[in-house]
Amino acid sequence: MKRRLRKILSVTLPPEELTYIYHSYDIVGDVAIIRLTDASKKYSQIIAEAIMKVHKNVKTVLAQTSPICGDFRLRKLEFVAGENKTVAVHKESGCLFSVDVEKCYFSPRLFYERMRIAKQVGNREVVTNMFAGVGCFSIVIAKHSNVKKVHSIDVNRAAIQYMQENVRLNRVYGKVIPILGDAKEVIEKRLCHVADRVLMPLPEKAFKYLPYALLALKKAGGRIYYYDSEHAKKNENPVEKVKLKVTEKLESLSVAFRIPFGRVVRTTSPNWYQVVLDIAIK
């Protein structure tokens, strides 16, 4: 698709201008989200029309005008072309996710991770998702495993409202439990020692909240899925850097553990990587 987009743009744009255009973009349902450089802003309409030509299902093109930031992981978006809207219904792994991309965090690029974890969930296990967003990880788990319950926590009220809608869309009543609040407070008050598995898909807060993930696990132990962002130069391994940091933290807490798996989920910017570790707590 990237090659096809570049080919379409090469008909209308000078070759030297193509170097200033981001060729990666996100598609959430029928909404495409692009990034523009200062040099490529004047071609926003041409880029949008090219994307809609490549992806016939895309009805709206938005431009991301700020980094993802804040407790809610939001980004500023500007309307570029098509229908002026921010709400879409995204299809993934046999699930439907209704989301307002302006009010809630959502990344279609984590689809592999969602299914990878769902395949590991055992019969009648209990899962706590500390940063659930609109419920993507939770609902994929509910649809593709025989999980007993997924406690799905998020501090963003809009995300919880869409999660409730997604529970209805996917008919996972009683399995996915939306909970509004800060994960550490919710776990301390309501969810101590109940989970076989804990998800931490928020790199910005995972390290700080690691003690609460341990508190959420059953006393017999379980598994934590820990996500972090790490800077690494060419001669450095981002996975090993995250492992070292987490190992030091868990050892300081006198926890018996091992880390059987880790991988780079994606590159987020030059020399910055999103990393996941599967942590087995004994």
C-alpha positions in Angstrom: 0.0 0.0 0.0 2.9 2.4 0.8 4.4 1.7 -2.6 1.0 2.2 -4.3 0.5 5.5 -2.5 4.0 6.7 -3.4 3.3 5.8 -7.1 0.0 7.7 -7.1 1.6 10.8 -5.5 4.5 10.6 -7.9 2.1 11.5 -10.7 1.2 14.8 -9.1 4.2 15.7 -6.9 7.8 16.5 -7.9 10.2 13.7 -6.9 12.1 16.0 -4.5 8.8 16.7 -2.6 8.1 13.0 -2.0 11.0 12.9 0.5 9.1 15.2 2.9 6.0 13.1 3.0 5.3 10.5 5.7 4.3 7.3 3.9 3.0 5.5 7.1 -0.5 6.3 8.4 -3.2 4.7 10.6 -6.5 3.5 9.4 -9.2 3.2 12.1 -12.4 1.9 10.5 -13.2 4.3 7.7 -10.9 7.1 9.2 -7.3 7.6 8.0 -4.9 9.5 10.2 -1.9 11.0 8.5 1.1 13.1 9.7 2.3 16.1 7.9 5.6 17.8 7.9 5.9 21.6 7.5 6.9 21.0 3.9 4.1 18.6 3.1 1.2 20.6 4.6 0.5 22.3 1.3 -0.1 18.9 -0.2 -2.5 17.6 2.4 -5.5 17.5 0.1 -3.5 15.6 -2.6 -2.3 13.1 0.0 -5.8 12.6 1.4 -7.3 12.0 -2.0 -4.5 9.5 -2.8 -5.2 7.5 0.4 -8.9 7.5 -0.3 -8.1 6.2 -3.8 -5.9 3.4 -2.4 -8.4 2.5 0.4 -11.9 2.6 -1.0 -13.4 2.1 2.5 -11.8 5.4 3.9 -14.4 8.1 4.2 -12.5 10.6 6.3 -8.9 11.8 6.4 -7.5 13.6 9.5 -4.1 15.0 10.2 -2.3 14.5 13.5 -1.0 17.9 14.6 0.6 17.0 17.9 2.3 14.1 19.6 0.4 11.6 21.7 0.5 12.9 25.2 -1.2 13.3 28.6 -2.8 10.8 30.9 -5.4 10.0 28.2 -2.8 9.5 25.5 -4.6 11.9 23.1 -3.4 13.7 20.0 -4.7 16.8 18.3 -6.4 16.1 14.9 -7.4 18.4 12.1 -10.0 17.6 9.4 -8.4 17.3 5.9 -10.9 15.6 3.5 -14.1 13.5 3.2 -16.7 13.4 6.0 -15.9 15.7 8.9 -16.1 13.2 11.8 -13.8 11.5 14.4 -15.9 8.4 15.3 -15.4 5.1 13.5 -16.1 1.4 14.0 -12.9 -0.6 13.5 -12.9 -4.3 12.7 -10.2 -6.6 14.0 -9.9 -10.3 14.8 -13.6 -10.8 14.5 -14.3 -7.9 16.9 -15.9 -4.5 16.5 -14.4 -1.4 18.2 -16.4 1.8 18.3 -14.0 4.7 19.0 -13.7 8.5 18.9 -10.1 8.9 17.8 -10.1 12.5 19.1 -11.3 11.6 22.7 -9.8 8.1 23.1 -6.4 6.4 22.5 -6.5 3.6 19.9 -3.8 2.0 17.8 -4.5 -0.5 15.1 -0.8 -1.4 15.1 -1.2 -3.5 18.3 -3.5 -6.1 16.7 -0.8 -8.8 16.8 -0.2 -8.2 20.5 -3.8 -8.4 21.3 -4.2 -11.7 19.7 -0.9 -13.0 21.0 -2.0 -12.5 24.5 -5.5 -13.8 24.0 -4.1 -17.1 22.8 -2.2 -17.5 26.1 -5.2 -17.0 28.4 -6.2 -20.2 30.1 -9.6 -21.8 30.8 -11.6 -19.7 33.3 -8.8 -17.4 34.2 -9.2 -13.9 35.5 -7.5 -11.0 33.8 -6.9 -7.4 35.0 -6.3 -4.8 32.2 -4.9 -1.8 34.0 -5.0 0.6 31.1 -7.9 -0.7 29.0 -8.8 2.2 26.7 -11.9 1.4 24.7 -11.5 -2.3 25.6 -9.5 -3.7 22.6 -7.2 -6.1 24.5 -10.0 -7.1 26.8 -12.6 -7.8 24.1 -10.2 -9.8 21.9 -9.3 -11.9 25.0 -13.0 -12.4 25.7 -13.8 -13.4 22.1 -10.8 -15.7 21.6 -10.4 -17.5 24.9 -12.5 -19.1 27.6 -11.6 -16.3 30.1 -13.8 -16.0 33.2 -13.6 -12.3 33.5 -11.5 -9.3 32.3 -11.5 -6.3 34.8 -11.0 -3.4 32.4 -9.8 -0.2 34.0 -9.3 3.2 32.5 -9.2 6.8 33.9 -10.7 8.3 30.7 -14.5 8.6 31.1 -15.0 8.8 27.3 -13.0 5.6 26.8 -15.1 3.8 29.4 -18.3 4.9 27.6 -17.0 3.5 24.3 -15.8 0.4 26.1 -19.4 -0.1 27.3 -20.6 0.3 23.8 -18.0 -2.2 22.6 -19.1 -4.8 25.2 -22.6 -4.5 23.7 -21.3 -4.7 20.1 -19.3 -7.8 20.8 -21.8 -9.5 23.2 -19.3 -10.0 26.0 -21.5 -9.0 28.8 -20.3 -10.4 32.2 -16.9 -11.2 30.8 -15.5 -7.7 30.2 -16.1 -5.4 33.2 -15.5 -1.7 32.5 -14.2 0.2 35.5 -13.7 3.9 35.6 -10.7 5.0 37.8 -7.0 5.1 38.3 -5.7 1.5 38.2 -3.6 1.7 41.3 -6.6 3.0 43.4 -9.0 0.5 41.8 -6.6 -2.5 42.5 -6.0 -1.4 46.1 -9.7 -1.0 46.9 -11.3 -3.7 44.8 -9.0 -6.0 42.9 -6.2 -7.2 45.2 -5.0 -10.8 44.5 -7.7 -11.7 42.0 -5.9 -12.0 38.6 -4.1 -14.8 36.9 -2.8 -12.3 34.3 -2.3 -8.5 34.3 -2.0 -6.3 31.2 -0.1 -3.0 31.3 -0.4 -1.6 27.8 0.6 2.0 28.7 4.4 2.5 28.3 4.2 5.9 30.0 3.0 4.6 33.3 3.8 0.9 33.4 7.1 1.1 35.3 5.6 3.3 38.0 2.5 1.1 38.3 4.5 -2.2 38.4 4.0 -2.7 42.2 0.2 -2.5 41.7 0.3 -5.1 38.9 2.0 -7.4 41.4 -0.8 -6.6 44.0 -3.4 -7.5 41.4 -2.0 -11.0 40.8 -3.2 -14.0 42.8 -1.0 -14.9 45.7 0.1 -18.0 43.8 1.5 -15.8 41.1 0.7 -15.3 37.5 1.9 -13.4 34.4 2.3 -9.7 33.7 2.4 -8.2 30.2 4.6 -5.1 30.6 5.0 -2.5 27.9 7.6 0.2 27.9 9.3 2.8 25.6 13.1 2.6 25.4 15.8 4.6 23.6 18.5 2.5 22.0 21.5 3.4 19.8 22.6 1.1 17.0 24.8 -1.0 19.2 22.2 -1.3 22.0 19.3 -3.8 22.4 16.1 -2.1 23.6 14.6 -5.3 24.9 17.7 -6.0 27.1 17.7 -2.4 28.4 14.0 -2.8 29.5 14.8 -6.2 31.0 17.6 -4.8 33.1 15.4 -1.9 34.4 12.5 -4.3 35.3 14.8 -6.9 36.8 16.3 -4.3 39.1 12.9 -3.0 40.2 11.5 -6.5 40.9 14.6 -7.6 42.8 14.3 -4.5 44.9 10.7 -5.6 45.7 12.0 -9.1 46.6 9.8 -10.8 43.9 10.5 -14.2 42.5 10.2 -14.0 38.8 11.5 -14.8 35.3 11.2 -13.1 32.0 10.6 -15.8 29.4 9.8 -13.5 26.5 10.4 -10.0 25.2 10.2 -8.3 21.9 10.2 -5.0 20.1 6.5 -4.3 19.3 7.2 -1.3 17.0 9.5 1.6 16.4 7.8 4.8 17.5 10.4 7.4 16.4 14.1 7.3 15.5 16.0 5.2 18.1 12.9 4.9 20.2 11.1 1.5 20.6 8.0 0.1 22.2 9.0 -3.1 24.0 6.9 -5.8 25.6 8.0 -8.2 28.3 6.1 -11.3 29.5 6.9 -11.6 33.2 6.2 -14.8 35.1 5.7 -14.1 38.8 6.2 -17.1 41.1 
